[in-house]
């Protein structure tokens, strides 16, 4: 007697295990977006400069840029470390000089290397694959993305919109207030006249940089969701740099007699 086949074979159940790296990335991204939205909302309610914070005086003659470093790594040419400094507005040439010194600096390849390593380990965008060749492509992609972001947000748009791309340290107060100020500075900057203004240069600049990077990203990494993710990550990364600038500055006490910034 022949064995009859079972007309109703048992159904196979496919269990898809969640990727912990994806879950962590999504959680981090959502937290960053919530934090930035919160800071932007509060910043728009009150855009007055913080007391004891450096300011811009358009009546002053142009002054040379101050070349320092933050934590011995990041260029400080875009940071006003003295919270009592009174400075003239930047010239267009100086804004492009900031772009030059930040781009052609030893810190940029280090940042690109770290981002490429993280992207390779989590298989995050841009998805070039695994191995030395794809890693080199990731490194070049991140280097170009960082450089274009600096160009748009520190030079091109600030020159067009008459905004100051520098970060003005608060330098005083509680850790919480300084932390919030550093994040808020991603949304609020100064115009060349010294008045507070919405940081269109930074927000729009990162958006333009993100859109430009789609030109060299592989097609499987160019979607609306991935583009918006990268845009949010750039804003969060820039806010993190503000925190480093805020707490990585010098710790010297600034006397009241130095209020003129001389």
C-alpha positions as CSV (number, residue, x, y, z in Angstrom):
1,X,0.0,0.0,0.0
2,X,1.5,3.3,-1.1
3,X,1.9,6.1,1.4
4,X,-0.5,8.9,0.7
5,X,0.9,12.4,0.8
6,X,-0.6,14.8,3.3
7,X,-2.9,17.1,1.3
8,X,-2.6,19.8,4.0
9,X,1.1,20.1,4.9
10,X,1.8,22.1,8.0
11,X,2.2,25.8,7.4
12,X,5.7,27.2,7.8
13,X,6.0,30.0,10.2
14,X,8.7,32.6,9.4
15,X,9.8,34.5,12.5
16,X,11.6,37.7,11.7
17,X,13.9,38.8,14.5
18,X,14.2,42.5,15.0
19,X,17.5,44.1,14.2
20,X,18.8,45.7,17.4
21,X,20.9,48.2,15.4
22,X,17.8,49.4,13.5
23,X,15.8,49.8,16.7
24,X,18.6,51.7,18.4
25,X,19.0,53.9,15.4
26,X,15.2,54.7,15.2
27,X,15.1,55.4,18.9
28,X,18.0,57.7,18.7
29,X,16.7,59.5,15.7
30,X,13.2,60.0,17.2
31,X,14.8,61.3,20.4
32,X,17.0,63.8,18.4
33,X,14.0,65.0,16.4
34,X,11.9,65.5,19.6
35,X,14.8,67.4,21.3
36,X,15.3,69.7,18.3
37,X,11.6,70.4,17.8
38,X,11.3,71.3,21.5
39,X,14.3,73.6,21.3
40,X,13.2,75.3,18.1
41,X,9.7,75.9,19.5
42,X,11.0,77.5,22.7
43,X,13.6,79.4,20.7
44,X,10.9,80.9,18.5
45,X,8.9,82.1,21.5
46,X,11.8,84.2,22.8
47,X,14.8,85.1,20.7
48,X,16.5,87.5,23.1
49,X,20.2,87.0,23.6
50,X,21.3,85.4,26.8
51,X,22.7,87.8,29.5
52,X,26.4,87.8,29.7
53,X,26.8,86.5,26.1
54,X,29.0,87.9,23.4
55,X,27.4,90.3,20.9
56,X,28.0,91.9,17.5
57,X,28.5,95.7,17.1
58,X,28.2,96.8,13.4
59,X,29.9,100.1,14.2
60,X,33.2,98.4,14.9
61,X,35.8,98.0,12.1
62,X,36.6,94.5,10.8
63,X,38.8,92.4,13.0
64,X,40.9,89.3,12.1
65,X,39.5,85.9,12.9
66,X,40.8,84.2,16.0
67,X,42.2,80.7,15.2
68,X,41.8,78.4,18.2
69,X,40.9,74.8,18.8
70,X,38.2,73.1,20.9
71,X,39.4,70.0,22.8
72,X,42.6,70.2,20.7
73,X,40.8,68.7,17.7
74,X,37.9,70.8,16.3
75,X,38.8,74.2,14.7
76,X,37.6,77.1,16.9
77,X,37.6,79.7,14.1
78,X,33.8,79.5,14.1
79,X,33.5,79.8,17.9
80,X,33.4,83.0,20.1
81,X,34.8,81.7,23.3
82,X,34.7,84.9,25.4
83,X,31.1,85.3,26.6
84,X,31.7,89.1,27.1
85,X,33.3,89.7,23.6
86,X,31.9,92.6,21.6
87,X,32.9,91.9,18.0
88,X,32.3,93.4,14.5
89,X,30.3,91.5,12.0
90,X,32.1,89.1,9.7
91,X,32.9,90.1,6.2
92,X,32.0,87.8,3.3
93,X,35.6,86.9,2.8
94,X,35.8,85.9,6.5
95,X,32.7,83.6,6.2
96,X,34.4,81.8,3.3
97,X,37.6,81.7,5.3
98,X,35.7,79.8,8.1
99,X,34.5,77.3,5.5
100,X,38.1,76.9,4.2
101,X,39.6,76.4,7.7
102,X,36.9,74.0,8.8
103,X,37.0,71.9,5.6
104,X,40.7,71.6,5.1
105,X,41.4,70.7,8.7
106,X,42.6,67.5,10.3
107,X,39.3,67.1,12.1
108,X,37.2,66.5,8.9
109,X,38.8,63.2,7.9
110,X,38.6,62.0,11.5
111,X,34.8,62.8,11.6
112,X,34.3,61.2,8.2
113,X,36.2,58.1,9.4
114,X,34.1,57.8,12.5
115,X,30.9,58.2,10.6
116,X,32.0,55.7,7.9
117,X,32.9,53.1,10.6
118,X,29.5,53.5,12.3
119,X,27.7,53.3,9.0
120,X,29.6,50.1,8.0
121,X,29.0,48.4,11.3
122,X,25.3,49.1,11.3
123,X,24.9,48.8,7.5
124,X,23.3,52.3,7.5
125,X,23.1,54.7,4.5
126,X,24.9,54.9,2.2
127,X,24.6,51.1,1.6
128,X,27.7,50.5,-0.5
129,X,28.2,47.0,1.0
130,X,31.0,45.4,3.1
131,X,34.7,45.3,2.6
132,X,37.5,47.8,2.2
133,X,36.3,49.2,-1.1
134,X,32.8,50.1,0.1
135,X,34.3,51.5,3.3
136,X,36.4,53.8,1.2
137,X,33.3,54.9,-0.7
138,X,31.5,55.6,2.6
139,X,34.5,57.6,3.8
140,X,34.5,59.7,0.7
141,X,30.7,60.1,0.8
142,X,30.7,61.4,4.4
143,X,33.7,63.7,3.7
144,X,31.9,65.3,0.8
145,X,28.7,65.6,2.8
146,X,30.4,67.3,5.8
147,X,32.3,69.7,3.5
148,X,29.1,70.6,1.6
149,X,27.3,71.2,4.8
150,X,30.0,73.6,6.0
151,X,30.0,75.4,2.7
152,X,26.2,76.0,2.6
153,X,25.7,76.7,6.4
154,X,28.9,78.7,7.2
155,X,29.7,80.5,3.9
156,X,27.2,80.6,1.1
157,X,23.9,81.1,2.9
158,X,25.3,83.4,5.7
159,X,26.8,85.6,3.0
160,X,23.5,85.7,1.1
161,X,21.3,86.1,4.1
162,X,23.6,88.4,6.2
163,X,23.8,86.0,9.1
164,X,26.7,85.2,11.4
165,X,27.7,81.5,11.3
166,X,29.7,81.6,14.5
167,X,28.8,79.9,17.8
168,X,28.8,82.4,20.7
169,X,29.5,80.5,24.0
170,X,27.2,81.2,26.9
171,X,30.1,80.3,29.2
172,X,28.1,80.9,32.4
173,X,25.2,79.5,34.4
174,X,24.1,76.0,35.2
175,X,25.0,73.0,33.1
176,X,21.3,72.6,32.2
177,X,21.0,76.2,31.0
178,X,24.2,76.0,28.9
179,X,23.1,72.7,27.5
180,X,19.8,74.1,26.4
181,X,21.4,77.2,25.0
182,X,23.8,75.1,22.9
183,X,20.9,73.2,21.4
184,X,18.8,76.3,20.9
185,X,21.6,78.0,19.0
186,X,21.0,75.5,16.2
187,X,17.7,77.3,15.7
188,X,18.6,80.9,16.6
189,X,21.6,82.8,15.4
190,X,22.6,86.5,14.9
191,X,22.3,88.6,11.9
192,X,25.2,90.8,10.8
193,X,23.5,93.7,12.5
194,X,23.6,91.8,15.8
195,X,19.9,91.1,16.1
196,X,18.7,87.5,16.9
197,X,17.3,85.7,13.9
198,X,16.0,82.3,12.9
199,X,19.0,80.2,11.8
200,X,17.9,79.8,8.2
201,X,21.6,79.4,7.1
202,X,22.0,76.3,9.2
203,X,18.7,74.7,8.7
204,X,18.4,75.4,5.0
205,X,22.1,74.7,4.5
206,X,21.9,71.2,6.0
207,X,18.8,70.6,3.8
208,X,20.7,71.6,0.7
209,X,23.7,69.5,1.7
210,X,21.5,66.5,2.3
211,X,19.8,66.9,-1.1
212,X,23.2,67.3,-2.8
213,X,24.6,64.1,-1.3
214,X,21.8,62.2,-3.0
215,X,23.7,62.8,-6.2
216,X,26.5,60.4,-5.2
217,X,24.6,58.0,-2.9
218,X,23.7,54.6,-4.4
219,X,20.1,54.4,-5.6
220,X,19.0,52.0,-2.9
221,X,19.9,54.6,-0.3
222,X,18.1,57.5,-2.0
223,X,14.5,57.6,-0.7
224,X,12.4,60.3,1.0
225,X,12.6,58.6,4.4
226,X,16.3,58.1,4.2
227,X,16.9,61.7,3.1
228,X,14.8,63.1,6.0
229,X,16.7,60.8,8.4
230,X,20.0,62.1,7.2
231,X,18.8,65.7,7.5
232,X,17.6,65.1,11.1
233,X,20.9,63.4,11.9
234,X,22.9,66.3,10.5
235,X,20.9,68.7,12.7
236,X,21.5,66.5,15.8
237,X,25.2,66.2,14.9
238,X,25.5,70.0,14.6
239,X,23.8,70.5,17.9
240,X,26.2,68.0,19.5
241,X,29.1,70.1,18.1
242,X,27.6,73.2,19.7
243,X,27.6,71.3,23.1
244,X,31.3,70.5,22.5
245,X,32.0,74.1,21.7
246,X,30.1,75.3,24.8
247,X,31.8,73.0,27.3
248,X,35.1,72.5,25.4
249,X,36.1,76.2,25.6
250,X,38.6,77.7,27.9
251,X,37.8,77.9,31.6
252,X,39.4,81.2,32.4
253,X,37.3,83.7,34.4
254,X,36.4,86.7,32.4
255,X,36.5,89.9,34.4
256,X,33.9,92.6,34.2
257,X,36.6,95.0,33.1
258,X,36.9,92.9,29.9
259,X,33.4,93.7,28.9
260,X,34.6,95.7,25.9
261,X,36.2,92.5,24.5
262,X,39.6,94.2,24.2
